């Protein structure tokens, strides 16, 4: 009796897609191939219901086609957007994501790196806060927003340029006295440069400014105290605020409204990140938008590179201003 076939083969997929067998092999193994060919192969795989043995391939190639992504949480809308786009970028290359939530716990960051090594992932993308984190040398490692060394690529938005852009936009919108407010890690990381860019542009333009920066363990009430100390006759001394993140900007705006200050009529506000209502509608505040999709694509392309020594230690991607109703349009 003829042997029954258990299912479609790579050769069947190649015929269905109208491509060479080697092209199917490269797509299945997550190797570099043109987008048009990848789409043809993936469409044929879906139509035929082709399944490949991932564990068997791992034994043959010493690759699991899995990338670990270490991130604090997905409650923060910006983090959630990163997770979405990194997952999309990985799936396009037939890779899977091992998602690890640290909740800002420094010990959990270390545990997840060990777990990723034990599971023989093909690389790690991480957004971390442990000041003494040790980067493993035996696995490709890419960081977001934090520089470790020239041998560990860091992918980030142009935070310095974004801070400068925010200052120029506030000046352009008629602001005459501004402030920068931020709460964040005590680490010296790429987001810290938002403050530097803002200060640089204010000094260059002769725009009066003040700074109020808190560390993660400090209370939000410190911001309220700062602002209330600048209230005179029911008016705020500042007519423009640049806030370190959109989430914090949203909270600050609620305080301003509680004090019967109108945004943007009395105080104009610019945040940072580019968070949108329900993920795909208008911006929650006027903002300096990070290129999240490009950051994700760059992280995935970089971590899958065969030779990280040829990758720049810092890849800085451009930001843009987006109107969100909290500045004078």
ABEGO torsion letter per residue (X at the ends): XBBBBAEBBAAAAAAAAGBBAAAAAAAAAGBBBBAAAAAAAAAAAAAAGBBBBAAAAAAAAGBAGBBBBBBABAABAAAAAAAAAAAAAAAAAGBBBBBBBAGGBAAAAAAAAAAAAAAGBAEBBBBBABAABBBBAABBBBBBGBBABAABBBBBBBAAAAAAAAAAAAAAAGBABBBBBBBBBABBBAAAAAAAAAAAAAAAAGBBBBBBBBBAABBAAAAAAAAAAABBGGBBABABBBBABAAAAAAAAAAAAAAGBBOAAABBBBBBGGBBBGGABBBABBBBBBBAAAAAAAAAAAAABABAAABBABBBBBBBBBBAGABBX
